[in-house]
């Protein structure tokens, strides 16, 4: 299987499983991703998703140049290109948080997948790049746009135009990832973050994530109004009542997500 899927309690773990090809995305992997997101959305037991790659060399090296890029070109010629890459780049495929556990290099489409995730942690030997111009194309699955929103403009532009990689240490310093860890601790740490999220009120998590995602596309005033609307919504929720009651009674809250 080009993708492995496993549930660990309320956490779903997706692993790109093509280590022999540096976890490059071929057509089968692309289609497998498209099928997995509805499955996650329909499973109410899943609260957080962790996305990683098999092996120790690559999170994902991008689209398989020999097979997938020609497929995309053929679709463009026929005016069938919908811009979709693994069901993740055009818009979030799920209302549930997605954590990228970056176990090696994240190049081209691999970096674009990581950029589409909500939280990114990485191993210390990870590297990040958008080398598409070297192949006569651009990072058109969200790379050019998202990278310049995450990193300082000068650094993002340099990466986009040169294709040169940056180290994990530079990625951490510039905010591309939130933390670095050892290879053996990467997945345990990602799962630790995921489970810490699941302990919180599901509605508050879901609404907060919605504000973060939508607010990124708004001006400050509009984002603040979106946030306040979300605040009023959770203030009137059953989860809020339960949270206050649990705090007062010094017990663990039993949230229902409503």
N, C-alpha and C positions, 0 to 999 in steps of 0.2 A: 504493500500500500504506500502511495506517495505521501499520504497524511495519516498520522496515528491520532486517535481520539480516545481520551480516557477521562472518566469522572472520578474525582477524589472528593467525595462529599459534595459540598455546594460549588466546587471549583472544577471547571472543565479545562483539561490540558490538551492543546493541539500541538503536534510536533510535525514539522516538515521533514519527511523521511526520505531524502535523496542524498545522503552524505557522499555517495560516490560521484555526484555531480555538484558538489558544494551547495546542496539543497536548492538548486536552480528550479524555477517554476516552468514546468512544461505544461502542455494543454491538459493532461490528466490531472495534474495538481491544481491547476486553475479551476477546473470543473469540480474537483473534490471540495475545494474551498467554498465554491458557490452553493454546494449541497449541504455543507456543514452548518452554515449560519442559521438557516431556518430551523434546523434540528435543535440548535442551542436556544433559539428564541422560543420554541414551543415547549421547552423543558423548564418548568417553573422551579425545579430544584436547583438549577444552575444559577448562581448569582454573580460569578466572576469567571473570566476566561484568561488563561495563561497561554501565550503563544511562543514557541521556541523552535529550535532546529535540532536535528540529530547530529551527533558527533561533536567534535571540539574545534573544528576549523571554521565552520560557517553557520551563521543564523540563516542567511539566504543570500545567494550571489546574484539574485535578480532573475529576469526572464531567461529561459534557455535560448541562447542566441541562434542556435541552429534550427530549432523547431518552432518556438513560440513567437519570436519576432516575425518570421515569414508569415505565420498565421495572422498576426495583427495587421501586417501590411496588406494581405489579401482582403481582409475585412474592410480596411480603409479604402482600397481600390473599389470595392463593391458598395461603398458608403454604408457599411453595416457596423462601423466602429461605434460602440456605446461607451467607450472610455473605461470599462470595468476591468479591474485587475484583482483577481482572487476575491471578489465580492467585498472588498474592504476599502478601496481607495476613493470612491466617488462620494461616499457618505458612510457614516458608521453603520455596520451591518446589524448591530444589536444595541439595545439600551443598557446592556450590562458592561461594566468596566472590562477593558482588555489590557492585560499586562504583557509587554514584550520582554521575554527573558533572552537577551541577545548573547548567544553562546560563542560567537566568533565574528567574522566579517559580515557586515551588512552593506552590500553594494547594490547600486542600481535599484531594481524593483524590491530587493530585500530591505533597503533603507526606506523605500516608499511604504512598504508594509509596516515597518517599525514606526514611521512617522504617523501612520493612521491609528496607532494604538494610543491608549490614554496614559499609560505609565511605561517607562522604559528603564530597565536596569541591564547591566552588561558585565561581561567578564573583562578582566584587566587587559587581555590581549586582543579585544575587539577592535575593529577598524571600520570606518564609515566613509562611503564615497558614492558619488553619482557620476560614473565614468561614461555615460551614454554618448556625449559628443565625440568621443574617440571612435564610436561605431557609426557616426553619421546621423544620430538621432538625439532626442532630448529626453529627460526624465519626465515623461508625459503622463505618468500615473500618479500625479500628485507631488512628485519630488521637487520640481522647481518651485511650485507654489508653497508647499508646506515647509520646506527647509528654510525659506526666507522669512517665514513667520515664527519659526522656532529659534533660529540663530540670528546673531547680528547680521545686518544686511551685507556688510563687507565680506565676512567670512562665508556666508551662504553663497554669495556671488562668486567668490573665488573657487569654492568647491564645485559649483555648477559649471563654470566656464573652463576650469582646468581638468576636472575629473580626478584631482589629487585627493587621496584619503586623509582623514584626520584620525588621530589615535583616540583610544578610549579615555585617556587622561584629558585630552583637549575637549572631547565631547562632554565630559563631566564638568569641566571648568566653564564651558559655554552654555550648559543647560540642556544639551541634547539628550542626555540620560540623567537620571536622578541619583544613581549610585553605581559603584563598581564593586565587584565581589570576585572571589576565586571561582574557578570552573566547577569545582565540586560543591560549592555552596550556592550556585546560581539558581537552580530549580528550587531547592529548599527555601531560599530567600524569597523567590517569587511567590511560592505557595504561602509563605508566612505573611507577605503583604496581602495576598488574596484573602486569606482567612481572617486577617485583621479587618478587612473591609466587610466580610460577611457577618461580623459581630455587631455591626452598626445597623440602624434602622433602614430597611430596604428602600422605603420611599424616599428618605432623606438622601441616601446614596444615589438613587436613580435621578432624582430631581437636581441634585448638585451637579451630577455629571452632565445633565441636559443643559444646565446654565453655562457650564464651562465650554461645552461644545458649541452651543449657539452663540454664546457671548463673544467667542473669538471672531465671529463674523459681523459683530455690531460695533458701533461707536460706543464710547463710554456711557453716555446717558442712556442709550437703549439697553445696554448690557445691565446697567444698574436697575432699570425698571423691570427687566426680565428676572433679575435676581429677587427683587422685592415681591413680584408676583408669585414666584416659587416659594418664597418665605411664607407668604400668607397661606399658600396651599398646604404646606406641611404643618403650619401652626394649627390648622383646623383638622388635622388627621388623627386617626386612632393611634397611630404610632407615637405621635407626640404625647397624647394622653398617657400611653403606656410608659414612655420614657420618663415622664415626670413622676408617675406613680412608683416606678421601679426605683428611681433615685430616692424618693421620700421613704420608701419602705426598705431601702438598702438590700435590694435583690437584683438578680439578673433580669433584664427586660425580656418579655416574650413578644417580639414584634410580629405583625401580620402583613406588613407591606401595604397598608392602606390607612 
